Amino acid sequence: MRLHPKRLIQVGLLFFLSFCCFSVISNILTADIQQNNEHPKMRKLLQESENQDTRQSKTADFDGQGRRKLNFPIPPPPIVPPETFVAIGESPRYPRDWRAHEKDSIFDLLLSGDESSPGQNGAKVVFKDSTPRDMSKWRFRENNYDIVASDAMPLDRSVKDLRHQDCFQVKYDEDLPSTTVVIIFFNEGISALLRTVVSVINRSPARLINEIIMVDDSSTSDEIRELLPKFVKQYFPPIVKLVRTQERSGLTKARMRGSDLAQGDVILFLDSHCEAQEGWLEPLLQRIKDDETNVAMPSHDIIDMNSMEFYGALTVESQGIFNWDLRHDWQALPEFDKVKITSKADPVRSPTMAGGLFAISRKFWEYLGKYDPGFGTWGGENLELSFKTWMCGGHLDIIPCSHVGHIFRNGMPYRSHVAHSMEINQRRLSEVWMDEYKQVILSKNPRLKTLDFGDVSDRIRLRNELKCHNFSWYLQNVVPDMFIPSVDISRHGTLKIPEKNLCLDSKYHTLGQLSVTRCSTGSRRVQQWEQTSHNEIRMSIEKCLERDGTSVSVARCDGKPSQRFILEADTGVIQSANYCLTVDDSPADISQFRVKLGDCESAPKWTFN
C-alpha cells in the first residue's frame, strides 16, 4: 500500500513537531533538576545516595580481615635543596666516637660519660648539694621536667636493656626499608632534645637511618634559635638536618613539614624528649616491611620527669584505647587479644596510638592524607590517625621488642597558639570519621555544637575516595568490648520531687557522690540529668545511676542491669528491679538527706523539668 504525497508531508510535520516538543520538555526538566540539586535538601539526598553506593562497594576493597593492599608505587622522595635547612651536620665524627668526659664548646654539656656519670644505666640523678636541688625546682616549669638533672647527664648516657628474652630469638631481614626520623620541638630543653638525637644515632644500624630531621616550630628560646644550629653543624654528622618553620604552626603541621622533606621509605616520628634503646629500630621496620599498611609503635618506657630514671616493663600488657571525651587512654589487653599472642615478641594489636612515637610507611602516610591540615596546635591527631588507619585498611600495633623511653610530663609547658585548638580538632575528628556517633561527643561536650571548626569537605572527600569502613565497623571489629553510650535521649533536665521541691544532685559532678538538695532556679550542671532509651539515668554521657542492694550511687556507665531505672509514666516513681528511688529526709539538716531504694508504695513522684 502506497501513501499519497500529501499524507507523507502531514506525517513528516507531525514527527518534527513531536521532536521539538520533546526537546523543550527535556530542557525544562533538566533545568529543574539542576535547580533542585542546588537546594540543600536535594543536595543532602544526593549525598546520602552517593554515600550509600560507596558503603555498598566498600567490601570489595578489603580482605577478610579488613586489610588493604596498596596498588601504587612508593612516591618518589622530594627534591630538597640544602638551603631549605637552617643547619646540616658537618662533623666527620659520630656521637659514638666522642671521648669520655668530653664536653661541647657551645652549651658546655657532657657529650660522653663513663659508668660513674650521673644517670648512667638509666639510674636516677641525685643531687647531694642544695644548690642544684633548688635550681631543679626553680627551673622545673620551663619544660615540666627536671632540666637540671637532664643537663647533668651525658648526652650518650646508657640505659637498661628491657627486651624480653623472646626478642633475641627473632631474626630480622637485612634489606629493611630506609628511615627518616622526624623530631619536632618547640622551646624544648636542649639536653633532652640532643639526647633524643644521640640515642637514635648510637642505637640504630647506620645503613637504616637515611636522615634525622629536626623541626624547630619557631621556638622563641635564644639558645635554640642561635646556638642549636652551631651545635648541629659542629657535633652531628650530615644525616642530621635542622629545619625551622617560618611561624608557629603546631605539632600536626610541623610534623607534616618534616614528613614533606623525608627521603626515607619509612617515616618515624619521635617526641623531642625520648631515649631509644638498643635494637629499637629493626622490629618497627620489619613490621612495616611485612605489610606497608602496618603502623608500628615502640613499647613506651618511662623517663621519670623528676629524676630522669629510665624504667619500663619487659612485656606489653596493655593497649591504646579512646574514651568518649576523645582522649587517648590505656587498658589491659582483653582476653580475645591475649589468646592471639604466642610469644612475648609478637606484635600487640592496639585500637589507638598515644601519638608521640610511631613508624609508618611514607606510601601509607600519604595515602591516608597525613594529618588533617585543619587541626590546631595539638590534640586529637593521634585518634584521627588511629581511626583512619583501621577504617581505611591498615593495622596498628605495639611492637614489644622495640623500646623507647619517653618523659611523661604532667602538663604542657606552653600554651596553644590557636584558641580552642583541642575542641576544634575534636569537632573536626568527630565530623569526618565518627558518623552518627559524633552525637555522643556533642552530647558529652555541647560547646562543640556551636564551635566554628572550619571546612571539612576535603577530608570527607578523602574518606569517600579511599572507600573507608564506617565507624560502626571500627567499633564492632576493633573495639568490640567498648561500651557505647546511647544517644537516644527520652527526657532531660532536673529530676525533681515537686511536692518537696527537692532535686537529685550529683554534688561535685563526680563518681560516687549523690544527694538531693533544694532545686536551683538556674541550670546548675550538678542537677542536670537525662534518661536514655536504655532506661539509664545519667548526668553525663558516661556517668549513670547504679544500684547496689538498696544503695544508689553514680558510676561509670556500662550497660549492666544494675543501671536500669524506669520512670513510670502513670505513677511517676522511678523503679529499679523490685525497688523504687526514694529519699530519707528525716534528718533536720538537708545535707544529710540520703538517696536510696525503698518500697515502691511509699516512693515519691519524680518529674523531669
Salt bridges, closest charged atoms under 4 A:
GLU102 OE2 - ARG93 NH2 2.78
ASP114 OD2 - HIS101 NE2 2.69
GLU142 OE2 - ARG139 NE 2.92
ASP151 OD2 - ARG139 NH1 3.88
ASP161 OD2 - ARG163 NH2 2.68
ASP166 OD1 - HIS164 ND1 3.65
ASP173 OD2 - LYS289 NZ 2.89
GLU174 OE1 - ARG207 NH2 3.71
ASP175 OD1 - LYS289 NZ 2.64
GLU188 OE1 - HIS273 ND1 2.95
GLU211 OE1 - LYS241 NZ 2.89
ASP216 OD2 - ARG244 NE 2.67
ASP217 OD2 - ARG248 NE 3.53
ASP260 OD1 - LYS370 NZ 2.57
ASP271 OD1 - ARG255 NH2 3.25
ASP271 OD2 - HIS406 NE2 2.90
GLU275 OE1 - ARG157 NE 2.88
ASP291 OD2 - ARG67 NH2 3.14
ASP291 OD2 - LYS69 NZ 3.87
GLU292 OE2 - LYS363 NZ 3.23
ASP301 OD2 - HIS403 ND1 2.81
GLU317 OE2 - LYS344 NZ 3.84
ASP325 OD1 - LYS444 NZ 3.49
ASP337 OD1 - LYS340 NZ 3.69
ASP337 OD1 - ARG349 NE 2.85
ASP372 OD2 - ARG428 NE 2.93
GLU384 OE2 - LYS388 NZ 3.27
GLU384 OE2 - ARG459 NH2 3.86
ASP397 OD2 - ARG287 NH2 2.90
ASP397 OD2 - HIS395 ND1 2.92
GLU423 OE2 - ARG447 NH2 3.41
GLU431 OE1 - ARG427 NH1 2.41
GLU431 OE2 - LYS438 NZ 2.95
ASP435 OD1 - ARG463 NH1 2.86
ASP505 OD2 - ARG524 NH1 3.26
GLU530 OE2 - ARG538 NE 2.68
GLU542 OE1 - LYS444 NZ 3.37
ASP558 OD2 - LYS560 NZ 3.72
ASP585 OD2 - LYS500 NZ 2.62
